[in-house]
């Protein structure tokens, strides 16, 4: 983006010829015409007064860049996609793929091909805590982080949250005095404020671009918690995970998404959202969200009129899940939720975001309008289950727990009482060979329906070695029941 001073020079280049033309026109006549008499004050129409605004020039951004660029890093990733993703929809018997000139499907414990990727990130702690995007490190087998000064370190993925595209890394064997930057207040930044982006677009390390904040609270339909900052600072592939700075050198956003068909439209995760997730990602490795157990939609003026309400903002309950947290607390269809704790609710999206930032098992005050009368209910939140198509991320405790015996899978009772959930599948195990996706509900083992972990474990232990065990599962986020064949080791 051009600086205000360069914009003024450009305007002078336009105005100067116009001024010369006006002078030349004046010189063509021998005597300039007399000016018309001034109108009396009473006949002068009142014009709208536009207040003058002085826009301070930011000057050079070089001092800011020098102060913060040491904390911006390049994230290099080696990853393998899960077997199920690499096989696709085409299933052929062994040896058939070669006859048709197709790549053979991975067999047994094989993983997908190695993929190399890169993105950006930034250090937020002198001990080497790095923030980047989830999509940069998803399925990573190795993560290598390079600093602006040339140093490089292996990194461990401490935690990640696909729904907000945030991930936390810890540099390994790094010194304790690394350059780092602070998260600022994204709520304080205004549309029109200058911003600075630093990252590694197309592998071009430490590239700097500047612009302004173009808009706030953008929903780009990337997920249920969209609340992006929009900027016209140049963001390209490779900038993902990099910081968006204000002129104080504070990070007010994490660059995440672009519109490929457009120029000057980029999106960043607000720093305040990152700040709220960071402690949970550091501690647990995953974000478990609060859940009301209901379906809501925006309250429109027409719906408000139909309900006889004098308000036209809020989230109206369309359906309450039987036995869910909301139903147990007394929430009903057609209740209009206007506030959760101290957070105003103006739409269904704001309700989803407000509840999603709260921890499961929290007891919160939900304010509603019922038949036009205000009412406050105390709700103990449940744990939000993964929805259709959403990846299931295990917590650090689940990730570090040993897989169950010879079959290579770990089971746990579903926190919502839905049955037995597969929370981990070991690479190369019989469970992976049977294509059991983590997060699936295990409904039946052989001829026995299972309702809890104990029943499932007993049924699995009783399977005959060397046999092929039939399982009935419900994939994560799906209402469809599928059959799987689990090979039992001899």
C-alpha positions in Angstrom: 0.0 0.0 0.0 1.3 3.5 -0.8 2.1 5.8 2.1 0.0 9.0 2.5 3.0 11.1 1.4 3.3 9.2 -1.9 -0.4 9.5 -2.4 -0.1 13.3 -2.0 2.7 13.3 -4.6 0.4 11.4 -7.0 -2.4 13.9 -6.4 0.0 16.8 -7.1 0.8 15.1 -10.4 -2.9 15.2 -11.3 -3.7 18.6 -10.0 -0.7 20.5 -11.5 -1.8 20.0 -15.2 -5.3 21.0 -14.2 -4.0 24.2 -12.6 -2.0 25.0 -15.7 -5.0 24.5 -17.9 -7.0 26.8 -15.8 -4.3 29.5 -16.0 -4.0 29.1 -19.8 -7.8 29.5 -20.2 -7.7 32.6 -18.1 -4.8 34.1 -20.3 -6.8 33.6 -23.6 -9.3 36.4 -22.8 -8.3 40.0 -22.8 -10.3 41.0 -19.8 -11.6 38.5 -17.3 -15.3 38.7 -16.8 -16.5 40.5 -13.7 -17.6 38.1 -10.9 -21.3 37.8 -10.3 -22.7 39.7 -7.3 -22.6 37.7 -4.1 -26.0 36.3 -3.0 -27.4 37.7 0.3 -26.7 35.5 3.3 -30.4 34.6 3.7 -30.5 33.1 0.2 -27.4 30.8 0.8 -28.4 27.2 1.2 -26.9 25.4 4.3 -24.3 22.9 3.2 -23.4 19.8 5.2 -20.3 20.4 7.2 -17.7 17.7 6.8 -15.2 17.8 9.7 -11.5 18.0 8.6 -9.5 14.9 9.6 -5.7 14.9 9.9 -4.3 11.5 9.0 -0.9 11.1 10.6 1.8 9.8 8.3 3.2 6.4 9.5 6.6 7.4 8.0 8.9 4.5 7.3 7.9 1.0 8.6 11.5 -0.1 8.7 12.0 0.4 12.5 8.8 -1.7 13.2 10.0 -4.5 10.8 13.4 -4.6 12.3 11.9 -4.9 15.8 9.5 -7.8 15.1 10.8 -9.8 12.1 13.2 -11.9 14.3 10.2 -13.6 15.9 8.6 -14.6 12.6 9.5 -18.1 11.5 9.3 -20.4 8.5 7.5 -23.7 9.3 8.6 -26.7 7.1 6.5 -29.9 7.4 6.8 -33.5 6.3 3.3 -35.1 6.4 1.5 -38.2 5.3 -2.2 -38.3 4.7 -4.2 -41.0 6.5 -4.6 -44.3 4.6 -8.3 -43.8 4.1 -7.7 -40.4 2.5 -5.1 -41.8 0.1 -7.3 -44.7 -1.1 -10.1 -42.5 -2.3 -13.4 -44.0 -3.4 -11.9 -46.6 -5.8 -11.3 -50.0 -4.2 -9.6 -52.6 -6.3 -8.3 -56.1 -5.5 -4.6 -56.5 -5.0 -2.7 -56.4 -8.4 -5.6 -55.0 -10.3 -4.5 -51.4 -10.1 -1.2 -52.1 -12.0 -3.2 -53.8 -14.8 -5.2 -50.6 -15.3 -2.2 -48.2 -14.9 -3.4 -46.9 -11.6 -1.4 -46.3 -8.4 -1.8 -49.3 -6.1 -3.8 -48.7 -2.9 -1.7 -48.9 0.4 -2.0 -52.2 2.0 -1.9 -53.1 5.7 -0.1 -50.6 7.7 1.1 -48.5 4.8 0.7 -44.8 5.0 0.1 -42.3 2.2 3.0 -40.7 0.2 5.2 -38.2 2.0 4.1 -34.6 1.3 6.3 -31.5 1.9 4.7 -28.2 2.9 5.6 -25.0 4.4 3.9 -22.0 6.1 4.7 -19.3 8.6 4.5 -18.8 12.3 5.6 -16.5 15.1 7.3 -17.0 18.5 5.2 -15.8 21.5 7.5 -17.0 24.3 11.3 -16.7 24.9 11.3 -20.5 25.5 10.2 -21.3 22.0 6.4 -21.4 21.9 5.3 -20.9 18.3 1.8 -20.2 16.9 0.8 -21.2 13.4 -2.2 -22.6 11.5 -3.6 -26.0 12.1 -3.7 -26.7 8.3 0.1 -26.1 8.1 0.9 -28.9 10.6 -2.0 -31.3 10.2 -0.9 -34.9 9.7 2.7 -33.8 10.3 5.4 -36.5 10.9 8.2 -33.9 11.2 8.1 -30.2 11.8 11.2 -28.0 11.3 11.2 -24.3 12.2 13.7 -21.8 10.7 14.3 -18.4 12.3 15.1 -15.2 10.5 18.7 -15.4 11.7 19.3 -18.8 10.1 18.9 -21.0 13.1 16.7 -24.1 12.8 15.0 -26.3 15.3 12.8 -29.4 15.3 9.3 -28.7 16.8 6.7 -30.7 18.6 3.0 -30.1 17.9 1.7 -29.3 21.4 -1.9 -28.8 20.4 -4.2 -27.9 17.5 -7.7 -26.8 16.9 -9.1 -27.4 13.3 -12.3 -25.4 13.9 -10.3 -22.1 14.4 -7.2 -23.2 12.4 -4.9 -22.6 15.3 -1.9 -24.7 16.3 0.8 -24.4 19.0 4.4 -25.7 18.5 7.2 -26.1 21.0 10.8 -25.8 19.7 13.1 -28.6 20.7 16.5 -28.0 22.3 16.2 -24.3 21.7 17.8 -21.6 23.9 15.6 -19.7 26.4 16.2 -16.2 25.0 14.5 -16.4 21.6 13.1 -13.2 20.1 9.3 -13.2 20.6 6.3 -10.9 20.1 3.2 -10.3 22.2 -0.5 -10.9 21.3 -2.3 -7.5 21.2 -6.0 -6.6 21.6 -7.8 -7.4 18.4 -11.0 -5.7 19.7 -9.1 -2.4 19.8 -8.1 -2.3 16.2 -10.4 -0.2 14.0 -11.3 -0.5 10.3 -8.8 1.7 8.5 -5.9 1.2 11.0 -2.6 0.4 9.4 -1.4 -3.3 9.7 1.7 -5.1 8.7 2.0 -8.8 7.6 5.3 -10.8 7.6 5.6 -14.3 6.4 7.1 -16.7 3.8 4.9 -16.5 0.7 6.0 -19.0 -1.9 9.1 -19.8 0.3 10.3 -16.2 0.1 11.4 -15.8 3.7 10.6 -12.7 5.8 8.5 -11.0 3.1 6.8 -7.9 4.4 3.6 -6.3 3.2 1.4 -3.5 4.6 -2.1 -2.3 4.3 -5.1 -1.5 6.4 -7.7 -3.4 8.3 -10.5 -3.7 5.8 -13.3 -5.2 7.9 -14.0 -7.1 11.1 -16.1 -10.1 12.1 -16.1 -11.7 8.6 -17.9 -15.0 8.3 -16.3 -16.8 5.2 -18.1 -20.1 5.9 -14.9 -21.9 6.8 -16.3 -23.2 10.1 -18.8 -22.5 12.9 -16.5 -20.1 14.7 -15.6 -17.7 11.8 -14.9 -14.2 13.1 -12.1 -13.1 10.8 -10.3 -9.8 10.4 -10.1 -8.8 6.8 -7.0 -6.9 5.4 -5.7 -5.7 2.1 -2.1 -6.4 3.1 -0.7 -8.8 0.5 -1.2 -12.4 1.7 -0.2 -15.4 -0.4 0.3 -19.2 -0.1 3.0 -19.6 2.5 1.8 -16.7 4.6 -0.5 -19.1 6.5 0.2 -18.9 10.2 2.1 -15.7 10.0 1.4 -12.6 12.1 -0.6 -9.5 11.3 0.9 -6.6 13.3 -0.5 -3.2 14.4 1.9 -0.3 14.4 2.8 -1.0 18.0 4.4 -4.3 17.0 1.6 -6.3 18.6 0.1 -9.3 16.9 -3.6 -8.6 16.3 -4.2 -11.6 14.0 -2.9 -14.8 12.4 -3.0 -14.8 8.6 -5.1 -17.8 7.6 -7.0 -17.5 4.3 -7.2 -15.7 1.0 -9.6 -15.3 -1.8 -7.7 -16.7 -4.8 -9.9 -15.0 -7.4 -9.4 -11.5 -5.8 -6.5 -9.2 -5.0 -6.2 -7.5 -1.6 -8.6 -9.7 0.3 -7.0 -11.7 3.1 -8.3 -13.0 6.4 -6.7 -13.4 9.9 -7.8 -15.1 13.1 -8.2 -12.4 15.8 -5.6 -12.4 18.5 -8.2 -12.3 21.3 -9.6 -15.6 20.1 -6.1 -17.1 19.9 -5.4 -15.8 23.4 -8.5 -17.6 24.8 -7.5 -20.9 23.2 -3.8 -20.9 24.0 -3.9 -22.2 27.6 -6.1 -25.1 26.7 -3.9 -26.0 23.7 -0.8 -25.9 25.8 -2.2 -28.0 28.6 -4.5 -30.5 26.8 -3.5 -30.4 23.2 -7.1 -29.8 22.1 -10.0 -27.5 22.7 -13.1 -29.1 24.2 -16.0 -26.7 23.8 -19.2 -26.0 25.7 -22.5 -27.3 24.3 -26.1 -26.3 24.9 -27.6 -29.2 22.8 -30.0 -27.2 20.6 -30.5 -25.8 17.2 -30.8 -22.0 16.8 -31.3 -19.5 14.0 -31.1 -15.7 13.7 -34.1 -13.8 15.0 -35.2 -11.7 12.0 -37.7 -8.7 12.2 -40.4 -10.9 10.6 -39.9 -13.7 13.1 -40.0 -11.1 15.9 -43.2 -9.8 14.6 -44.7 -13.3 14.3 -43.7 -13.9 18.0 -45.0 -10.6 19.1 -41.6 -9.4 20.3 -40.2 -5.9 20.4 -36.6 -7.0 19.8 -35.2 -8.1 16.5 -31.8 -9.3 17.5 -30.9 -12.6 19.2 -30.8 -16.4 18.6 -34.2 -18.1 18.5 -34.3 -21.8 19.5 -35.7 -23.9 16.7 -35.2 -27.3 18.4 -34.0 -28.6 21.7 -32.2 -31.9 21.9 -34.0 -34.4 24.2 -31.9 -35.0 27.3 -29.3 -32.3 26.3 -27.9 -29.6 28.6 -30.4 -27.0 27.4 -33.4 -29.3 27.8 -32.3 -30.3 31.3 -32.1 -26.6 32.3 -35.6 -25.8 30.9 -34.8 -24.1 27.6 -37.7 -24.4 25.2 -38.5 -24.0 21.5 -39.1 -20.4 20.5 -37.1 -19.0 23.4 -35.0 -16.1 22.2 -31.5 -16.2 23.7 -30.3 -12.6 24.2 -27.3 -13.1 26.5 -24.9 -15.8 27.8 -23.2 -14.6 31.0 -22.1 -11.1 30.1 -21.9 -11.7 26.3 -24.8 -10.2 24.2 -26.2 -12.6 21.7 -27.3 -10.9 18.4 -27.4 -13.9 16.1 -27.1 -17.7 16.0 -23.4 -17.3 15.1 -22.7 -15.2 18.1 -24.4 -17.8 20.3 -22.2 -20.6 18.8 -19.0 -18.5 19.4 -19.9 -17.5 22.9 -20.8 -21.0 24.1 -17.9 -22.5 22.2 -15.4 -20.4 24.2 -16.8 -21.8 27.5 -15.5 -25.0 29.0 -17.6 -28.1 29.3 -19.3 -28.6 32.7 -19.3 -24.8 33.2 -22.5 -23.5 34.9 -23.6 -20.4 33.0 -26.5 -18.0 33.0 -28.5 -18.0 29.8 -30.9 -15.0 29.4 -33.9 -15.6 27.2 -37.2 -14.0 26.2 -40.1 -16.3 26.5 -43.5 -15.0 25.4 -41.9 -11.6 25.5 -40.9 -11.8 29.1 -37.2 -12.0 30.3 -36.1 -15.1 32.0 -32.6 -16.3 33.3 -31.8 -20.0 33.4 -28.7 -21.7 34.8 -27.3 -24.2 32.4 -24.5 -26.8 33.0 -22.8 -27.1 29.6 -22.1 -30.4 28.0 -19.1 -31.2 25.6 -19.7 -30.3 22.0 -19.5 -33.5 19.9 -17.8 -33.5 16.5 -20.2 -32.6 13.7 -20.5 -34.2 10.3 -17.2 -33.9 8.4 -15.2 -32.4 11.3 -11.9 -34.1 12.3 -11.7 -35.6 15.7 -8.5 -34.5 17.5 -7.4 -36.6 20.5 -6.3 -34.8 23.7 -2.7 -35.2 24.8 -3.8 -37.7 27.5 -5.6 -39.8 24.8 -2.6 -39.4 22.4 -0.1 -40.6 25.0 -2.2 -43.5 26.3 -1.2 -46.9 25.0 -3.5 -48.4 22.4 -5.6 -51.3 23.5 -3.7 -54.5 23.0 -3.1 -56.4 19.9 -5.8 -54.7 17.8 -4.2 -51.2 18.0 -7.1 -49.1 19.1 -8.1 -47.3 22.2 -11.8 -47.0 23.3 -13.5 -44.6 25.7 -17.1 -44.0 26.9 -18.6 -41.1 24.9 -19.0 -38.1 27.3 -22.5 -37.5 25.9 -23.6 -41.0 26.7 -23.8 -42.1 23.0 -21.9 -45.3 23.5 -18.3 -46.5 22.9 -16.0 -44.2 21.0 -12.8 -45.1 19.2 -10.4 -42.4 20.4 -7.2 -43.6 18.9 -6.0 -45.9 16.1 -2.3 -47.0 15.9 -0.6 -46.6 12.5 -0.1 -50.1 10.9 -2.5 -51.8 13.3 -5.4 -54.2 12.5 -7.7 -51.3 13.5 -6.2 -49.1 10.8 -6.3 -51.9 8.3 -10.1 -52.2 9.0 -10.4 -48.4 8.3 -11.7 -47.5 11.7 -11.6 -43.7 11.8 -10.8 -42.1 15.2 -14.0 -40.6 16.7 -16.2 -43.4 15.4 -18.9 -44.9 17.7 -18.6 -48.7 18.0 -22.1 -50.1 18.0 -21.6 -53.8 17.6 -18.8 -56.4 17.9 -19.6 -59.6 16.2 -23.1 -60.6 17.3 -23.0 -58.5 20.4 -24.3 -54.9 20.6 -22.1 -52.8 23.0 -23.1 -49.8 25.1 -20.0 -49.1 27.0 -16.2 -49.7 27.0 -16.4 -52.7 29.3 -18.8 -54.6 27.1 -16.8 -53.7 23.9 -13.5 -54.8 25.5 -14.9 -58.1 26.6 -16.3 -58.8 23.1 -13.0 -57.9 21.5 -11.0 -60.1 23.9 -13.3 -63.1 23.2 -12.6 -62.9 19.4 -11.0 -66.1 18.0 -7.3 -65.4 17.0 -6.8 -65.5 13.2 -10.5 -64.7 12.6 -12.1 -61.8 10.8 -14.4 -59.9 13.2 -17.4 -58.0 12.0 -17.9 -54.6 13.5 -20.8 -52.1 13.2 -19.6 -48.5 13.5 -21.0 -45.0 13.1 -18.3 -42.6 11.7 -17.7 -39.3 13.4 -20.3 -36.7 12.5 -22.5 -39.2 10.6 -25.8 -40.8 11.3 -25.1 -43.7 8.9 -24.0 -47.1 10.3 -21.3 -49.0 8.4 -19.8 -52.4 8.6 -16.1 -53.0 9.0 -14.0 -56.3 9.0 -11.4 -56.3 11.7 -8.5 -58.9 11.3 -7.8 -60.5 14.7 -4.0 -61.4 14.9 -3.2 -65.1 15.4 
